[in-house]
Amino acid sequence: QVQLVESGGGLVQPGGSLRLSCAASGSIFRSDPMGWYRQAPGKERELVADITTSATTNYADSVKGRFIISRDGARNTVDLQMNSLKPEDTAVYYCNAILWRGGARRIYWGQGTQVTVSP
């Protein structure tokens, strides 16, 4: 079993910065992909960024150049540094992990952390 716990959400003004952190525990490997998703009211959940190694990252076009995802494999933490925040970034942000074990895929999600960008 894998448990993901997000933290760092809150209320910030447009143009501000916020850093989210996801702490993973359980049977997870450094090679297992992890990422951040978000879901705004009335919209479907979308990928924000994901990472497998320090050299393999992917970002949604809407956050490219503003957000940075990083991973500490030894501590099983994934951070999302969010800069130049916009009201459109307001959403619940979820951490996830994808595990392949014995040919079976399992997807784990955190409970989410609210990010609100407002004047």
C-alpha positions in Angstrom: 0.0 0.0 0.0 1.1 3.5 -0.7 0.0 6.7 1.0 0.3 10.1 -0.4 -0.1 13.2 1.7 -0.1 16.7 0.2 0.7 19.9 2.0 1.4 23.6 1.3 -1.8 24.8 -0.2 -3.4 28.1 0.8 -4.5 31.5 -0.3 -2.1 33.7 -2.3 -2.4 36.8 -4.4 -2.0 36.8 -8.1 1.7 36.9 -9.0 2.7 35.2 -5.8 4.3 31.9 -5.2 3.4 28.7 -3.4 5.2 25.4 -2.8 3.3 22.2 -2.6 4.8 19.0 -1.1 3.8 15.4 -1.4 5.1 12.9 1.0 4.9 9.2 -0.1 5.1 6.3 2.2 4.9 2.5 1.6 6.1 0.3 -1.2 7.1 2.8 -3.7 10.3 2.9 -5.8 12.3 5.8 -7.0 11.5 4.8 -10.6 7.8 4.9 -10.1 6.3 7.9 -11.8 4.7 10.6 -9.6 3.0 13.7 -10.4 0.6 16.6 -9.6 -2.9 17.0 -10.9 -5.5 19.6 -10.3 -9.2 20.0 -10.5 -11.0 23.3 -10.6 -14.8 23.6 -9.9 -16.8 22.4 -12.9 -13.7 21.0 -14.7 -12.2 17.6 -15.0 -9.0 16.7 -13.3 -5.9 17.6 -15.4 -2.3 16.8 -15.3 -0.1 19.7 -14.0 3.3 18.0 -14.0 4.9 14.6 -13.5 8.3 13.2 -12.9 10.2 9.9 -12.9 13.7 11.1 -12.5 15.4 14.5 -12.3 15.8 14.4 -16.0 12.3 13.3 -17.0 9.7 15.9 -16.3 6.5 16.9 -18.1 4.4 20.0 -17.7 1.0 21.1 -18.9 1.3 24.0 -21.3 -0.7 26.2 -19.0 2.0 26.0 -16.3 5.1 25.6 -18.4 7.7 28.1 -17.3 5.9 29.0 -14.1 5.8 25.7 -12.2 8.7 23.4 -11.3 8.3 19.8 -10.2 11.1 18.1 -8.3 11.6 14.8 -6.6 13.7 13.5 -3.7 13.9 9.8 -4.4 15.6 9.0 -1.1 12.8 10.7 0.9 10.0 9.8 -1.5 8.8 13.4 -1.7 7.6 15.4 -4.7 7.4 19.1 -4.6 5.7 21.6 -6.9 7.0 25.1 -6.9 4.4 27.4 -8.3 5.4 30.9 -9.4 3.6 33.8 -11.0 0.3 32.3 -9.8 -2.9 33.3 -11.6 -6.5 33.1 -10.6 -6.9 30.3 -13.2 -4.6 28.2 -11.1 -7.2 28.0 -8.3 -8.0 24.3 -7.8 -7.6 21.4 -5.6 -4.2 19.9 -6.3 -3.7 16.2 -6.0 -0.5 14.1 -5.8 -0.4 10.8 -7.5 1.8 7.8 -8.1 1.6 5.0 -10.6 3.0 1.6 -9.6 3.6 -1.5 -11.8 4.0 -4.7 -9.7 3.9 -8.2 -11.2 2.3 -6.9 -14.4 -0.5 -5.1 -12.5 -1.0 -1.4 -12.5 -2.1 0.5 -9.4 -2.8 4.2 -9.1 -2.7 6.1 -5.8 -4.0 9.5 -5.0 -3.6 11.9 -2.2 -6.6 13.7 -0.6 -5.7 17.0 -2.2 -4.8 20.4 -1.0 -6.7 23.6 -1.9 -4.9 26.4 -3.8 -6.7 29.7 -4.1 -5.3 32.6 -6.0 -7.3 35.8 -5.4 -6.6 39.5 -5.0 
